[in-house]
């Protein structure tokens, strides 16, 4: 897995980086948004990709 394909997913509520995901930057131009479980908030929240 190459470093340039990795995307950090940050919780929109507490701003903690909880997950790392891969994406193809050539086909997917917009940033990733996924509903994931946040260990700090202890509930499912929206996680967005950061730089």
C-alpha positions in Angstrom: 0.0 0.0 0.0 1.5 3.3 -1.0 1.5 6.4 1.1 -0.1 8.7 -1.5 -3.3 6.6 -1.7 -3.9 6.8 2.1 -6.6 9.1 3.4 -7.0 10.1 7.0 -10.6 10.1 8.3 -11.4 12.6 11.0 -14.4 12.8 13.2 -16.5 15.9 12.5 -17.7 16.1 16.1 -14.4 15.8 18.2 -11.9 16.1 15.3 -10.0 13.0 16.3 -8.3 11.0 13.5 -9.7 7.5 14.0 -9.4 5.7 10.6 -7.1 5.4 7.6 -8.5 4.4 4.2 -7.3 4.1 0.6 -8.8 5.7 -2.5 -7.9 6.1 -6.1 -7.2 9.8 -6.6 -7.6 9.6 -10.4 -11.2 8.3 -10.4 -12.5 9.9 -7.1 -11.9 13.6 -7.1 -14.0 14.6 -4.1 -13.0 13.9 -0.4 -14.3 10.7 1.3 -17.1 10.9 3.8 -18.2 7.8 5.8 -20.3 7.2 8.8 -18.0 5.4 11.3 -17.9 4.7 15.0 -15.8 7.2 17.0 -14.0 5.8 20.0 -13.8 9.2 21.6 -17.5 10.2 21.2 -18.6 6.6 21.7 -21.2 6.8 18.9 -21.5 6.7 15.1 -20.5 10.0 13.5 -19.6 11.4 10.1 -15.9 11.1 9.3 -14.4 13.2 6.6 -11.1 13.0 4.8 -8.4 15.4 5.9 -5.2 16.5 4.1 
